[in-house]
Amino acid sequence: SASATRLTALFSWFTQRGHHLRIRQHVNPLSSSFSPTEPPEWKEVFEDPLLPLMVDIGCGSGRFLIWLAKNSGERRNYLGLEIRQKLVERSQFWVTELGLRNVYFMFANATVSFNQIASSYPGPLSLVSILCPDPHFKKRHHKRRVLQSQLVDSITNNLCLGGRVLLQSDVLEVAADMRERFDEYSDVFEHVDCIDKDLRCDNEGWLLDNPMGIRTEREVHAELEGATIYRRMYQKTRDVSH
């Protein structure tokens, strides 16, 4: 389509003009510089702040969300949270150039900021994705992984009834760690294959297909390298009992 061609051209133009960002691949989210981020003025960043919201935690380059925003029509708003500020600035530049009013990127540490941001949104939070997060392999660094108990609680409390959580990693240990954290909330969540029989899993309970219909750059790279992508998607079927 013409819009897809323009989007690809913009990404290419940005790269060809020498806008190669020197990005730190691994950032310590426990750094004291990552204090809670104030929510934006929603009516200023979205055309319609009452639409259902998807939040992508650790959105990286932002291309994945921008593609979704371009192709979703007016059905949903998209918010990307990222702790590498240069990536956020570039993503937001693309959004401005494309004139999109249903996608926005924020420099924020989701672990400490998600609750404050999500609870202030006027519409329903319908989807949260955590896709190929930084694995922080060393055991002493596991506490740096994005999906800590605090974030799981924030997602669970803010997600609307019927809302979904998509977890994905090309590192089995990381995927299993995220899975374990949400499996503990079986009184609130069901895995989607129990609800939608078209979403099939392998014998280990990992989704066979990408339910989003579009792959992230990390996903494409990992699959080209021959890696397996491990996915789980949960649906909130009951409200949290306090």
C-alpha positions in Angstrom: 0.0 0.0 0.0 1.0 3.6 -0.4 1.2 4.2 3.4 3.4 1.2 3.9 5.7 2.4 1.1 5.9 5.8 2.7 6.7 4.3 6.1 9.5 2.1 4.7 10.9 5.1 2.8 10.9 7.2 6.0 12.8 4.5 7.9 15.3 4.1 5.0 15.7 7.9 4.7 16.5 8.3 8.3 19.2 5.6 8.1 20.7 6.9 4.9 21.0 10.4 6.3 23.5 9.0 8.8 21.0 8.8 11.7 22.7 5.8 13.1 22.1 5.9 16.8 24.8 4.7 19.1 22.6 2.8 21.6 23.6 1.0 24.7 22.2 -2.5 24.3 22.0 -3.1 28.0 20.7 -0.5 30.4 20.5 -0.9 34.2 16.8 -0.2 35.0 17.7 -0.1 38.7 19.8 3.1 38.2 18.6 5.9 40.4 18.1 8.0 37.3 15.0 6.0 36.5 12.4 7.6 38.8 8.7 7.3 38.1 7.6 9.1 34.9 4.6 11.4 34.9 1.8 10.4 32.5 1.3 12.6 29.5 -1.7 14.8 28.8 -3.6 12.0 26.9 -5.8 14.3 24.9 -2.7 16.0 23.6 -0.9 12.8 22.4 -3.9 10.9 21.1 -6.7 12.0 18.8 -9.2 9.9 20.8 -7.9 9.0 24.3 -11.0 6.9 25.0 -10.0 4.2 22.5 -8.6 0.9 23.9 -4.9 1.1 24.6 -2.1 -1.3 23.8 1.2 -0.8 25.7 4.4 -2.3 24.4 7.0 -2.5 27.3 10.5 -2.2 26.0 9.5 -1.1 22.5 13.0 -0.7 21.1 13.1 1.1 17.8 9.3 1.5 17.8 8.9 0.2 14.2 6.6 -2.6 15.4 4.1 -0.2 17.1 4.2 2.3 14.2 3.3 -0.5 11.7 0.4 -1.6 14.0 -0.7 2.0 14.4 -0.6 2.6 10.6 -2.7 -0.5 9.9 -5.2 -0.6 12.8 -7.4 2.2 11.5 -9.0 4.1 14.4 -9.7 1.1 16.6 -6.9 1.4 19.1 -4.2 3.6 20.6 -0.6 2.4 21.0 1.9 3.4 23.7 5.6 2.4 23.6 7.7 2.5 26.8 11.4 2.4 26.5 14.4 3.2 28.8 16.8 4.2 26.0 16.0 7.9 25.4 17.6 8.2 22.0 15.3 5.4 20.7 12.3 7.2 22.1 13.3 10.5 20.4 13.8 8.8 17.0 10.5 6.9 17.3 8.6 10.1 18.2 10.2 11.9 15.2 8.9 9.2 12.9 5.4 9.5 14.5 5.5 13.3 13.9 6.7 12.9 10.3 3.9 10.4 9.6 1.3 12.5 11.2 0.1 9.7 13.4 -2.3 10.5 16.3 -2.8 7.0 17.6 0.7 6.1 18.7 3.1 7.7 21.2 6.5 6.8 22.8 7.6 7.6 26.3 11.0 7.5 28.0 10.1 5.5 31.1 11.1 2.6 33.3 8.0 0.4 33.1 8.7 -1.4 36.4 8.3 1.8 38.4 6.1 3.9 36.1 3.6 1.5 34.5 0.9 1.8 37.3 1.0 5.6 37.3 0.8 5.8 33.5 -1.8 3.1 32.9 -4.1 4.1 35.7 -4.3 7.6 34.4 -5.4 6.6 30.9 -9.1 7.5 30.3 -9.9 4.5 28.1 -9.5 0.7 28.7 -6.1 -0.9 28.8 -6.8 -3.9 26.4 -3.3 -5.3 25.5 0.1 -5.3 27.1 3.1 -6.8 25.3 6.6 -7.7 26.5 8.5 -8.9 23.5 12.1 -10.2 23.6 13.1 -8.2 26.7 16.8 -7.9 27.7 17.6 -11.3 29.2 20.2 -10.1 31.8 21.7 -13.6 31.9 23.9 -13.3 35.0 22.0 -14.5 38.1 23.0 -11.4 40.0 21.4 -9.3 37.3 18.0 -11.2 37.2 16.5 -8.5 39.4 17.1 -6.1 36.4 14.7 -8.1 34.2 11.7 -6.0 33.3 9.0 -8.4 34.5 9.3 -8.2 38.3 6.4 -8.8 40.7 5.6 -5.1 40.9 5.0 -4.9 37.2 3.0 -8.1 37.0 0.7 -6.6 39.8 0.4 -3.3 37.9 -0.5 -5.0 34.6 -3.0 -7.3 36.4 -4.7 -4.4 38.2 -5.0 -2.1 35.2 -5.9 -4.5 32.4 -9.5 -4.4 31.5 -11.7 -7.5 31.7 -11.1 -9.5 28.5 -7.7 -7.7 28.0 -4.7 -9.7 27.0 -1.0 -9.9 27.8 1.5 -11.2 25.2 4.9 -12.5 26.4 7.6 -13.4 24.0 11.3 -14.2 24.0 13.9 -16.1 21.9 15.6 -17.1 25.2 13.8 -20.1 26.8 14.9 -19.2 30.3 13.5 -15.7 30.0 10.3 -16.9 28.5 9.8 -19.5 31.2 10.5 -16.9 33.9 7.8 -14.6 32.5 5.4 -17.5 32.0 5.8 -18.6 35.6 5.0 -15.1 36.9 1.6 -15.0 35.0 0.8 -18.7 35.6 0.7 -17.8 39.3 -2.3 -15.6 38.5 -4.5 -18.4 37.3 -7.4 -17.0 39.4 -7.4 -13.9 37.1 -5.9 -15.1 33.8 -6.5 -17.9 31.4 -4.1 -18.8 28.6 -5.7 -17.9 25.2 -5.8 -21.5 23.8 -8.3 -22.3 26.5 -10.6 -19.6 25.2 -9.9 -19.5 21.4 -9.3 -22.9 19.9 -7.7 -21.2 16.8 -4.7 -20.2 18.9 -2.9 -23.5 19.1 0.1 -24.4 21.4 2.8 -27.0 21.2 3.1 -29.8 23.7 5.0 -27.5 26.1 2.2 -24.8 26.1 4.0 -22.3 23.8 1.9 -20.6 21.1 2.7 -22.0 17.6 2.0 -18.7 15.8 2.5 -15.0 16.3 -1.0 -13.7 17.2 -0.1 -10.1 16.2 0.3 -10.8 12.5 3.5 -8.8 12.4 7.0 -9.6 13.8 9.3 -7.4 15.7 12.8 -6.8 14.3 14.3 -8.9 17.1 11.9 -11.7 16.2 12.9 -11.6 12.5 16.6 -11.6 13.4 16.2 -14.5 15.9 14.3 -16.6 13.4 16.9 -15.9 10.6 19.5 -17.2 13.1 17.4 -20.3 13.6 16.2 -19.5 17.1 12.8 -20.6 18.4 10.4 -17.9 19.6 8.6 -18.8 22.8 5.2 -17.1 23.2 2.4 -17.0 25.8 -0.7 -14.9 25.6 -3.0 -14.5 28.6 -6.6 -13.2 28.8 -8.0 -11.6 31.9 -11.2 -13.5 32.7 -11.9 -12.4 36.2 -11.4 -9.2 38.2 -8.7 -9.1 40.8 -10.1 -9.8 44.3 -8.5 -7.6 47.0 
